Amino acid sequence: MTPAINLLKKNKTPHSVLKYQHDPAAPSYGLEATEKLGLNPATVFKTLVVELDKQQWAVCILPVAEKLSMKAAAKAAGAKKAGMAKPQDVERMTGYILGGVSPLGQKKRLPTFIHDSATALETMHVSAGRRGLEVALTPADLSRATGGHFAPLTVTDGGES
């Protein structure tokens, strides 16, 4: 089990775990999950860590086919600017390796923002903490488990990256 799944079990959060055979050559981990599990891309979300002003970090959860707007991420976090966190910072903060970063069960709880499109979904899918492992749960349960807030986060929301 991963820390993400353990957290959901500990909190008695309803969820289901979906597994697939990960291909190390896949160009996009999120899109690979969508294809191999036969899921609607609008329900599969990727977890990105951004660095904000003065070495502060936040987690942004958005649909796998979308592009994160750094302006929107900074605005959601109340920061002046945002940029992608360095891979070593992501791994140190979350305890997960890239491509398997879950918003759940991270080593250090970071401010978390979930793309507002999730509010229209009954079920969403996020990484369960390992490549080839996804977890399905309601957006409300994800928000509760992460302390996350819903916000516009993507370039298509009108922001620029």
N, C-alpha and C positions, 0 to 999 in steps of 0.2 A: 504494500500500500504506500501511497505517497502522502506527504503532509496535507495536501489538498483534500484527498479522500478521507483521511483521518479526521480532519476538522469537520467535514460534513457529517460524518458518522457520530462524532462526539456531540455535535449540536443537534443531532437527530433531524438534519435537514433532508427533506426528500430529494433524491437525485438518482440518476442512473449513470453507469460508467460504460463508455463505448470504446472498444479497442480496434485497432487496425495495424497492419504490418507497415511500419514506417520505412520509407525509401530514403537513405541518406543523400541521394542525389536530387531529391525533390527541391525545386526552386523556391517554393513557398510552403511552409509547414501547415498554415491554416487552410490554404486551398487544397493541399493534399488530403487533409482530414475531411474536407467537404466532399471531395471526389470519392475517396475510398469508403466513406460511410454513407454516401448517397444523400447528403443533407442539403437543404436550401442554404446557399451562401449567406443569406440575410440573417440566419440563425446561428452562424458560427462566428465567434468573436476571437480576436487575437489580443494578447496582453502585451502592451508596450510600456517600458519604463522611460520616463523623461527626466532630465535634469533641469531644475528650475533655478531661479536666482540663488546665488550664494550656497552652492552645494547642497541643495535640497532636492528631493526626488518625489515623483508621483507616478502612479500607475494609471494608464489609460487603456480602456477596454473598448474595442470597436470592431465592426464587422470586418471579416478577413479581406474582403474585396475593396475596402475603402482605404484612403490615405489619411493619416493623422495630420491635422492642421496644428502647427506649433503655436500659432496665435491663439487658436481656440483652447488648446491645452493650457497655455499660460493664463488665459482669462478664467477658465474653470478653476484653476488653482489659486487665483488671486496673485499671480506673479507677473513680472514685467516681461520675461522671456522664458522660452523653453527650447530644449534641444534634446535629441536622442541621447540617452545615457550610454556611457561606455560599457561594452560587454562585461568587463571585469566588475564594474559597479553593479550592473544588473545581477550578476551571479552572487556577488557579496551581499547585496541587499535582500534578494529574494530566496537564495538557497537553491535556485533552479538554474539549469543550463539553458542557453538560448534555444528556441524552438520547442521548449517544454516548460516555459514560464507560465505558471498558473497564478491567477489573481488571489487564489485561496491558499492559506497555510504558509505564507511567506515568512522568512526568518524575522524580518522587520516589517511591521505593519506601516505601510505608506499611505498617504492620502490617495484615494482611489476615485476615478471618474469613469462612468459607464456611458457609452454613447446613448443618447436619448431614444434612438430607434428601438432599443431593447424594450421600452415600456409598452410597445404594441405587440410584443410576442408573448405567447403562453410559455414557451420553453426556449432557452438559449443554450449554446454549447461553448464551453471554454476549456482550455487545457487542464488536464487533471494532474499536471506536474511531471509528465514524461512524454517524450515524443512517441506518438502512436496511442495516446490515451486522452480521451475527452470525457468531460462530465456534462450531463444535461441537467438543468435546474431552472427554476423560474427566475426572471429578472429580479423580483422582489427578494427572493432568497439569496441571490448573489449580492445584492445591495446590503442586506442585513449581515451576511457573513463577512463582508469586506469593509463595512462602514462606508460603502461607495455612494456617490451622488450621481444622478443622471444629468448629462450636459451635452450640448452639441460639441463634437470633437473633430469632425472630418472636413476635408477641403470642400466637399459638396455642400456643407452647411453654410458656405459663404466665406469661410476662412481661407487663408493662404498658408502653405507650409513653409 
